[in-house]
Amino acid sequence: MKELYDKILKEGKICPGDIVKVDSFLNHQVDVNFMERVGAEFYNLFKDSGINKIVSIETSGVIVAMEVAKLFDCRLVFAKKGKPLNQDNSFYESKVMSYTRHAEVEIRLAKEYLTKDDKVLVIDDFLANGSAINGLLDIINQSGATLIGCGVVIEKGFQPGGKALREKGIRLESLAIIDEIDVNKQTIKFRK
Amino acid sequence: MKELYDKILKEGKICPGDIVKVDSFLNHQVDVNFMERVGAEFYNLFKDSGINKIVSIETSGVIVAMEVAKLFDCRLVFAKKGKPLNQDNSFYESKVMSYTRHAEVEIRLAKEYLTKDDKVLVIDDFLANGSAINGLLDIINQSGATLIGCGVVIEKGFQPGGKALREKGIRLESLAIIDEIDVNKQTIKFRK
């Protein structure tokens, strides 16, 4: 997505540890009009797949997923992080690594909002090692729902998450794949 | 908002501890089309106030705030919860009580995304004791931005947050105010 490349190059902050911060339009401040166009990209990629539910994970994934759900005219359900106060068997549960918290966190999704009749598109903002998406796939698998595919805004192509998903035969669409980040030169290389 | 009353009565789950769960359309599963209409209500209430920034807090507040920001054609910035990994002086910080975590959590908002030139509408999903909104107001105060008002989807009128804000002269608009929850009778009374 050309506009996304331009925005990453113009507004992204390259930080040590192969980090590109896109806090100005996606993860902290949100450019809501741009998010509509991001949503439309995913809709165009998956529109003929019979999707009736969008699954995401808090927080930034939800920002993108909202726009996608609107175009598919379906419900969005997002996995919540952290242990619920009232533990019962009404949730699917999994675990993901939180890179911002440097720790494993539990995620959960209420069983009543995801069933075997659902055809699911998973949406998230970033894909690096794939921990968040794999947690969501675990939950979708528990539910018996059909996974149609995954859409992420920015994939870090030099980390293994995307490759592993594609090797499993999962349809993964990334609007931008970053293959190289050079913090000294302050450059980013996108996959063509 | 009549449609909101109806949705709370039809889909809300009344739980012990004066809790109304609206997980089916707002806090976990999201009815994205309904959220557009919620956003439009806030826009109509505040449209002549010169608002140029929407401030909210993760996670569910952001869902509502997205729609509001779109109608105001302005940026949304949301406070993040939890301690940042790299503590520096580039953030406004405050503290809020998290009722889901039963603990005080730090919140932060990057200084570059909120300045004294901003005219701010605060948006959140729930208002009970007002801890989250007061944390946001603290941050807005630190920034020097002008607070135009606050909009919340559901106010628990029997808890003190809303009253305290109004007594301070803050314009607070709640789309539904619940004055009574009876878990035994499974009834909800709205303020007229």
Contacts between the chains, C-beta under 8 A, distances in Angstrom:
chain1	res1	chain2	res2	distance
A	23	B	110	6.4
A	23	B	113	7.7
A	24	B	113	7.5
A	28	B	77	6.5
A	28	B	78	6.9
A	28	B	80	6.6
A	28	B	109	7.8
A	28	B	110	5.9
A	28	B	113	6.6
A	29	B	75	5.4
A	29	B	76	7.0
A	29	B	77	4.4
A	29	B	110	7.6
A	29	B	113	4.4
A	30	B	62	7.7
A	30	B	66	6.8
A	30	B	69	6.9
A	30	B	75	6.6
A	30	B	76	4.4
A	30	B	77	7.3
A	30	B	78	7.3
A	31	B	75	6.5
A	32	B	66	5.8
A	32	B	69	4.5
A	32	B	70	4.6
A	32	B	75	7.3
A	32	B	76	5.9
A	33	B	70	7.0
A	33	B	73	7.3
A	35	B	66	7.4
A	36	B	70	7.3
A	58	B	58	6.8
A	58	B	59	4.2
A	59	B	58	4.2
A	59	B	59	4.7
A	59	B	62	6.5
A	59	B	78	7.6
A	59	B	80	7.8
A	62	B	30	7.7
A	62	B	59	6.5
A	62	B	62	6.8
A	62	B	63	6.5
A	63	B	62	6.4
A	63	B	66	6.4
A	66	B	30	6.8
A	66	B	32	5.8
A	66	B	35	7.4
A	66	B	63	6.4
A	66	B	66	5.7
A	69	B	30	6.9
A	69	B	32	4.5
A	70	B	32	4.7
A	70	B	33	7.0
A	70	B	36	7.3
A	73	B	33	7.3
A	75	B	29	5.4
A	75	B	30	6.7
A	75	B	31	6.5
A	75	B	32	7.4
A	76	B	29	7.0
A	76	B	30	4.4
A	76	B	32	5.9
A	77	B	28	6.4
A	77	B	29	4.4
A	77	B	30	7.3
A	78	B	28	6.9
A	78	B	30	7.3
A	78	B	59	7.6
A	80	B	28	6.6
A	80	B	59	7.8
A	82	B	100	7.5
A	82	B	101	6.7
A	85	B	100	6.7
A	85	B	102	7.0
A	100	B	82	7.4
A	100	B	84	8.0
A	100	B	85	6.7
A	101	B	82	6.7
A	102	B	85	7.0
A	109	B	28	7.8
A	110	B	23	6.4
A	110	B	28	5.9
A	110	B	29	7.6
A	113	B	23	7.7
A	113	B	24	7.5
A	113	B	28	6.6
A	113	B	29	4.4
